[in-house]
Amino acid sequence: MTMQRLKPGIERPLHDAASTLALETRLAATLPTHALMQRAGQRIAQLAMALAPHAKTVWVACGPGNNGGDGWEAAVHLKAAGMHVVVSYAAPDSVPPQDALAAMNAAHQAGITASAPPLVLGTEDLCIDAMLGLGAQRPLMGLMADWADHMNHSPAMVLAVDMPSGLHTDSGQVLNSESALKGIAVKADHTLMLLTAKAGAYMNQGRDLCGQLWLDDLTRSPQDLALTNTQPSPAQLNPKPATALRLHDSHKGTFGDVAVVGGEGLSDRGMGMTGAALLAAQAALLGGSGRVMVHLLDDDLHTTALPLLQPAWMQRSFKALNLEQLTVVCGCGGGMAVSRVLAEVLQRSQQLVLDADALNAVARDPVLARLLKHRSAYRRPTVLTPHPLEAARLLGSSKEQVQAHRLESAEQLAAQWGCTVVLKGSGSVIAAPGQTSRINPTGNGQLATAGTGDVLAGLIGAKLAQGRSAFEAACQAVYNHGEVADLWPADQRLTAWALASRCH
């Protein structure tokens, strides 16, 4: 397998640190001593020369472990190619692992010794971060923190080896020290992941700090490739869904009916939340549902202006909804009023998407929690769409714990409730019992505005109504939802209404 530039939309396994280290051990055992690190150094150097062919200086910052060994190996190849290489070593008094020591000795034999970082770097120059990578289990401190700061403020391009130093491989979070409220991590322009694609590169701050992602599995033979493919991975990258063409012989009943239940009237904050339900309805309609019905939990509906209601949005009283035949999206802007109808929704809905205030109600009420669990026993498809704080309430933990363990939190929720879970955020996680979890690669900061979560709930409802399984519906909707933001002009604000009109 040759080195490849990773692009969104292609399904691939994502690994954590533990599975990557297990794979590294197995693959290294089949190769001559030190061969795997030599391969890594060669590939790093190849990418470095392709990215910065005119660099006057290549600065390689090496840590004390095998990531640093990869950096020493890369320096040997770069010097052999005629590049001016400066290597800085963060642990001169420590004894590195055997392979890293061999790489360091090879560099010394090539005339490369450790020195201070270059004070001045230009735009054509290159920094290679080989400090911690996969082994980042502690925050950057001392020399390595200073070097990360130097890289981040340098005009030179930054290439991180495996993962940017200071970034947790599994969670994608910057590691904080007890003495500092905010940790530091390298902000890379490019990250070359070795052996496996890492889950943390697609979540939390990883999305911002890794830059352009590259992958080299370090295999050269079919036997090596077969070995890598036998390794377990904690997740897969969510792929771009295939476009489904509608048959000519179709009618509105072919594509299912969605009912949106939400939109409380004036709350104790003096604000109406009917807009949230209407956003979900708009997304369900434009997402392909044959018919959309709306029940607003507004006690004084005649005073509520609904200029955006279309004939396709059929307003219904709750009693008029035949829940057993419907895909229900419940909770969007529901406030406390959603508790009045949620028990019946949980018991009767054929298919169900629970969002926002409906999730909060389940977290508060043990009776509603039991009804939600019972849905899996009756094989009624259900999708939960919590943001991190809502997930924490359902799990009885904290938002910080959820963010530090996004994959595990989503999978725990899925197992606890027996349903599909979309844990929203940077790198939304889709989990379900019996499924390999997906991490979504699309979306950006344009989605950080009110109402975009309501749009997602409506879009999932539309996919469910059209016959997708709960897991498939969630995966497709999350990808499409984020893709709209990725294609949106960067200089224009993306509103929830505009998002709803573009989702499909």
N, C-alpha and C positions, 0 to 999 in steps of 0.2 A: 504494500500500500504506500503510495506517495503522500507527501504532505498536502493537505487540502485546506483551503480557506472555507470556514464554516459560514453558511448562510441560513437564515430562518426558513422554515417550511419543509425541512427534510428530517424525517424521523431517525433518531439515533439514540443509543443507550447513553445514559448519564451515570457517572459513578461517584461514590464518595471516596474519602481518603483510604478507608479500610479496604475496600474492594480493589482499589488501584494498587495499594501496597502488596496485597495478596497476588495480584496479577504480575506485578514486577518481580516478586520472589520466584514465581513459577517460570516466568519467561527467562529470567537470568540463569536459572538452574539448567536450562537447555542450551546455553551459549557459553563460549569460552569466557574465562574470568575477565571482567572489566569491559566486555564487548558491548553490553547494553548502554553503559555510560558513554562509551566512545561513539556509539550511534547517536545518542542524544546530543552530544557536543557538536557532531558533524551537522545534524539537522538545524540546530540553533544557529550555527555559523552560516549555513546556506540561506536561511531566512534573513538573517542580519544583513548579509551582503546584498540580497535582493531588495530589502527595504531602504538601505542607506549605502548605495554603491559608491557615493562620492564622499563618504565620511572622512574627515581628517583625523578624527579620534573616535575610537569605540571604547567606552568605559564599561567594564564588567565588574559589577559589585557582587562578590561571592560570600555566601554564608558558610557556617561551619559543617553543614551536612551534605547530603548527596545533591541537593539543588546547587550548592556551591561547586561541587565536583563537576556537574554539567557545565557550569560557567567556565571553570578552568579548562575543560576539554574544548569548549567553543573558542576560547582565547588562542589555543594552539592552532586551530584551523584558520582562524582569522589572521593570525600573524603569518602563517604559511602562505596565505593569499595576498600578502603585501599590505595588510591594514595596520595602522598604528593602534596598538591595543594597550590600554591601561587597566590593570586588574587591582582591585582593592579587596582585602580579605578581612572579614569582621572578627575572626577568632584566631589570632596568631599563636596563642598559647595553648589551644585545645588540640586534642588528637582527633582528626576527622575519621569517618568510617573508611574501611579498607579501599573501596573503589574511589572515593573522593581523594584519599591520600595518593593513590596511584595517578589520578588525574593531575593533582598538584605537582607531583614529581615530574610528570611528563612536561608540564608547563615550564618548570624550572630548567629542565634539560633543553627546552627550546629558547631559553634566555628570558623567560617571563617571570618576574618576581613581583611580589605585592608592593603597592605604593599608594600614596594618598590619592583621593579622587581629583581629577582635573578641575581647577578652579573655574575655568571658562570653557563652555561648550557652545558650539554654534548650531544653527538650524539644520545643517547637513549632518551633524554628528549623531551618534547613537549611544544610548544608555541600555545596558542589558541587566535586568534585575534577576540575579540568581542567588538571592539571599535566603529565602525560606521556601517559597513555592508551596508544594503539597504539604510540607511539614509545618505550616504556620498554625501552631496551636497556642501561641502566646503573642502578646502585642509587641510591636517593634519598639525597642528601647536602645539607648546609647548610640553607638556608631551607626547601627542599621537604621534607626529612626532619623538620624541626621542625613544619612545618604538618601533615604526616601524623600525627605524634604528637598534635598538638593536636586534630585531627579524631577520632582513635581514642579519646581520653579525654574528648571532649565528649559531653554528653547529647543533642546535636542529631542529627537524621537525616543520613546521608551518602549523596549521590548521586554515583557515579563516572561520568565521561564516557568511553565506549568500553571502558576497562579500569581497575581501580584502579591508581593510580600506584605504582610499585615492583614490580609483578607482570608477569612476562614474558608477552607476548601468546600465544606459541606453546606454551610448556611449562606455564604456570600456576604457575611457581615464583617465590618471592620472590627478587629479585636481591640478592646479597650483595656487599659491598665487600671489598677485600683487607684493609682495616684492621679489619673487624668480622666476627665469626664468624656473626652473624645479621643480615640486613638488615631493613629496615622497609618496609611497604607499607600503603596505606590499606585499612582494613576497612570496606567499604561496606555499607549496608543495601540499596541498589539500584544496579544498573549498567545504564546505557543504552548498548547496543552500537549503533554507527552503521555503516551500509552492510552489514555482515556480522556473523553470529554468530562469535565467536572461539573457537578450540579450547581455548585456555588457561583459559577460564572454566569448563570442564568437567573439568579435571584438576588433580591436586596441590592446592596451597593455593588455587587458583582457586575450588574448590568451597566453601571456607569464607569467602573474602574478597570475593566478588562480590555476595553477598546475592541478592535477587530480580533475575532477569535480564529485561531489556526489549530489544527490537530495533526499530530503525527503519532501513529501507534507503534512506531519503531520496529515494525515487522518487515521482513524481507522475503520470507518464504511462505508458501501455503501452510506449512506446518505451524509456523509462528502465528499466522493469522487465525488458524483454527483454535490455537491455545487461547488467544485473547477473547474469542467469541464464546468460550465456555464459562467466562467469569460472570458472576451475578452483578447486576447493577440495580441501584435503588430506584431509578426513574428513567423515563425516556423523554426526549424532546418532543413536544407536541407538534405533529406535522400539519402542513397546510391541507385542509380538506379538499377533496376532489369536487369539482363543480358538477352538480346534479341537474340534468336537463329535464324539464317537465314534459310529460307526454302530451300529445295533442288531445287525446281522449281523456281529459281531466275536467274536474269541476271543483267548486269550492269545498265540497265535502271530502275530496280526495286528500286535502292538506290539513285537516283537523281543526278543531275548535279550541280556542284558548279563552279562559276567563281570568281577568285580572281583578283581584280583591285587595283593595288598599285605599289609600288616599283619605286619611282622616281629615275632618274639617278643621276649625279653629282649635288649636291646642292650648295648653296652659302658657305657652310662650307667645300666644297671640298670632300664630302663623298657621295657615292652611297648608296641607301637604297633598292636595289632590294632584298636583303636577307630577309627583313621583309615579302614581298609578297610571296617569295618562302617558308618561314617557314609556313605561313598560308596555302599555297597549300599542303605542305607535311602533315600538320595536318588534312586537309580536306580529303585527299586521304586515310591516314591510319585510320582516324576516321570513314570510312565506305562509303564515297561517291562513287557512281558508276563511275563517270568521273569528272575530275577537269581540268578546263581551266584557263590559266593565261594570263592576259594582263598587261604587265609591262609599266609603264608610263615613259619609258626611251627614250629620243629623239635620242639616239645613241646606240641602242640595240646591233648592231653588234660588238661593242667594249666591251660588257659586258660578262664576263666569266660566263657561266651557267653550270658548270660541274655536278650539282646535278639534272638537269632536267631529268625526266624519260619519257618514251613514254606515260605514263598515264597522264602526265601533258601536255595538248595540248595547245601550245602557240597560242594565237589568237589576231588579231587586234581588236580594240574596236568595229568597225563597224560590225565585223563578229559575235559578241556576240548577241545571241537572248535573250535579257534580260528578256523578258516577260515569258520565259520558264525556267529561271535559279534562283538558290539561289546565290546571289552575296555577296561576302565579300569585302568591299571597305574601303580603307584608310590606310592599313598596309604599312608603309614606303612611303606614297603617297606624302608627302611634300606639296609644293604649287601647284604642277602639278595636284593634285587630283581635284582641283577646275574646271579644264577644262572639266571634264566628270561627275562631281557629280550631276549636275541638271538632266542630262539624266538618271543616275543611280537611282536617287530618284523617277523619274516619271515612269520609265519603269520596274524596277526589280520586279519580282514576289515575291521574299522573299529577305530580306536584313539584313546584319550585318554591322553596321557602327563602325569603330574603329579609334583611333588615329587621323591622320591628317584630315580625313573626319569629325570627330566631331569638330575639331578646325575650319574647314571651315564653318560648320553650325553655330557655335557660332559667327563667324565674319560677315556672310552674311544673312541679313533678307530674301532675296529671297529664299535661300536654306532652311532657317528655315521654311518658309511657305510650301515649297514642302514636307519637312519631316512631318509636321503636316497633310498634305493632305493624306498621305499614310494610316493613320488610318481610314479616311472617306471611302477609297476604300477597306478597310479590307485587306491590304497587310502587312503580318507579318514583323515586323522590330525589331531588337535587337540592342541596343546601349551598348557599352562596355567601358565606360570612367574610367580612374583612377581619383583620387580625384581632381587633378588640372583641368583636362578636364571637370569634372562635374561642378566645380566652374565656369568655363568659360561659360558653357551652362546655368547655373543658375544666372549668374551675381553676384556671391558672392565670397567668398574666400575659399582657400583650408582648412584653419583652421575651418571655419564654417561648411564645408562639413564633415570633420572628427569628429567634435563634435556632429553632427546630421546625422549619416550615413543612418539610416533607413529613416528618414524624407526626406533627400536629394534624395535618390533613388526613393522614392515614388513620390516626387514632380516632378522629371524628367519624370517618367512614365506617370503621369497625364498630364504634360505639352505637351508631344509629342505623347501621345496615343500609347505607345509601351512598349516593355519589356526592362528593364534596368539592366545591370550588373555593379554595382559600385564595382570596383576591390579594393583590399587591404586586410588587415588582417581581415578575416571574410567577404568575398565578399558578398554583398547584391544583391539579385535578386528580382526585383519588377516589377509589371505589373498591369494595371487597372483591378479591379475586382478580384485580387488574393491576398491571404495573403502572405506577403513578406517572403522570405527565407534568412537565414543567413547560409553561407556554413562553415562546420566544418573542411574541409580538407585543406591541403597546409601548407607550412612553409617557412622559410627564403631562402630555396634553389631556390624558384621562383623569388627571387630578382636579376634577371639578364636579360640582354637585350634579347628581342625576345620572352619571355614567353607569353606576351600579344598577340602577333601575332599568336602564337600557339592556344591560347584560342579562338580567333576570327575564325580561320579556323575550329576548332573543333565544335563550335556552328553552323557554316555553314553546316557542315556535318550532324549534328543532324537534322537541319531544312530540309535539302534536303531529308532525309530519312522519312519524314512525321510527325515528332514531332511538336507540337505547339511551338510557339516562347518561351513561358514561360517554357515548359517542356524541350525544347532543351537547353535553357540557364542553367536550374537547373542541368541537367545531365552532360553537358559539364564542368561546373564549378567544380562539384564534382570529375569527372574523372581526370581533369587537376590537381587538388590539391592532389588527391590520389597518382598519380605518384610520386610527390615530397615526400609524406609521406613514400612511400615504397622504395625510393632511398637510397642507403647506405650513412650514415651521413658523412663518411670520403671521399666521392667522390663528386666532383662538378657536379651539374646537369646543362647541357647546354641546350639551347633552341632546338637545333637539336635532342639531346637525348630525350628531353621531347616530341617532336613531334612524334618521332618514337615509344613511349610507350603509347601515348594517344589512346583511342579507344571509 
